[in-house]
Amino acid sequence: MSENTHDKLPIRMLHDRVLVRTDSPEGERRSGGGILIPATAAVGRRLAWAEVVAVGQNVRTVEIGDRVLYDPEDRAEVEVRGVAYVLMRERDLHAVAADRFQDASGATGLYL
């Protein structure tokens, strides 16, 4: 899959690289109960969700459109056509959301 692109991105990913777009901008967020948590609030190491928008030819476990879990502290950011993306290696992904694995009985919601 050497030419996988999202919205005709003018780049081609190499080797085991994965380009993702984060689900939500960093900053304020809401808890499950609706409480507003300011961006300055101290939290432990928190993983983030993102959507895969491009993959290199050696990527084996994720596809474009997958939702993946990654560590935002271990990332390299890049801006393409005014949109911020995160570039990482496939091995730096922690999990894939099980949207495409729903056929499996007893699925846990994550493919680890």
matplotlib code that plots the C-alpha trace (Angstrom):
import matplotlib.pyplot as plt

x = [0.0, 2.5, 0.2, -2.5, -3.6, -6.3, -7.9, -5.1, -2.3, 0.8, 3.0, 3.8, 4.6, 7.7, 8.6, 6.7, 5.5, 1.9, 0.4, -2.6, -5.0, -5.9, -9.6, -9.8, -7.6, -5.5, -6.9, -10.0, -12.0, -15.0, -15.2, -17.8, -20.0, -19.8, -17.4, -15.1, -11.4, -9.1, -6.0, -3.8, -5.1, -2.4, -3.1, -1.1, 0.3, -2.7, -3.0, -4.9, -7.1, -6.4, -7.5, -5.0, -4.8, -1.7, 0.5, 3.9, 4.4, 5.7, 2.8, 0.9, -1.6, -3.4, -5.3, -6.4, -9.5, -8.6, -8.8, -5.6, -4.4, -1.0, 1.1, 1.0, 4.3, 6.2, 5.2, 6.5, 4.0, 3.8, 1.6, 0.3, -1.9, -2.7, -3.8, -1.7, -0.9, 1.2, 3.9, 5.0, 6.2, 3.7, 5.4, 4.5, 0.8, -0.7, -4.1, -6.6, -10.3, -12.2, -14.6, -13.5, -13.2, -16.9, -17.5, -15.4, -17.5, -16.6, -14.7, -13.4, -13.5, -9.8, -7.4, -4.2]
y = [0.0, 2.5, 5.2, 5.3, 8.9, 10.9, 13.7, 13.5, 14.3, 15.5, 13.0, 9.3, 7.5, 5.3, 2.1, 1.5, 5.0, 5.9, 9.4, 10.1, 13.0, 13.5, 13.2, 16.4, 19.4, 19.5, 21.7, 21.6, 18.4, 17.0, 14.1, 11.3, 13.1, 16.4, 18.2, 20.6, 19.8, 22.7, 22.2, 23.1, 20.3, 17.8, 14.3, 11.2, 9.8, 9.8, 8.0, 9.6, 8.4, 9.3, 8.3, 6.8, 8.9, 7.4, 4.3, 3.2, 0.1, -2.0, -1.3, -4.6, -4.1, -0.9, 0.5, 4.0, 4.9, 2.9, 4.5, 4.0, 4.6, 6.3, 8.1, 11.9, 12.4, 10.2, 12.0, 14.1, 16.7, 17.8, 20.3, 19.5, 22.0, 23.8, 20.6, 19.2, 15.5, 13.2, 11.0, 7.8, 4.3, 1.4, -0.1, 3.1, 2.4, 0.8, -0.4, -0.4, 0.2, -2.9, -1.3, -3.5, -6.6, -6.6, -10.0, -11.6, -13.1, -11.8, -8.8, -6.6, -3.4, -3.2, -5.2, -5.3]
z = [0.0, -1.0, -2.3, 0.4, 0.9, 2.6, 0.6, -1.9, 0.5, -1.5, 0.4, 0.3, 3.5, 3.6, 5.3, 8.6, 9.1, 9.9, 9.6, 11.8, 12.5, 16.1, 17.1, 19.1, 19.6, 22.7, 25.4, 27.4, 27.5, 29.2, 31.6, 31.1, 33.5, 31.6, 33.8, 31.9, 32.5, 31.7, 29.6, 32.5, 34.8, 35.7, 34.6, 34.5, 31.3, 29.0, 25.6, 22.7, 19.8, 16.2, 12.7, 10.3, 7.1, 5.4, 5.8, 4.4, 2.3, 5.2, 7.6, 8.3, 11.1, 10.4, 7.4, 6.4, 8.4, 11.5, 14.9, 16.8, 20.3, 20.7, 23.3, 22.5, 24.3, 21.7, 18.5, 15.7, 14.3, 10.7, 9.0, 5.5, 3.7, 7.0, 8.8, 11.7, 11.6, 13.8, 12.2, 14.0, 13.4, 13.4, 16.5, 18.5, 18.2, 21.3, 20.0, 17.1, 17.6, 16.7, 14.2, 11.4, 13.7, 14.8, 13.2, 15.9, 18.7, 22.1, 20.8, 23.5, 21.5, 21.0, 18.9, 21.0]

ax = plt.figure().add_subplot(projection="3d")
ax.plot(x, y, z, "-o")
ax.set_aspect("equal")
plt.show()
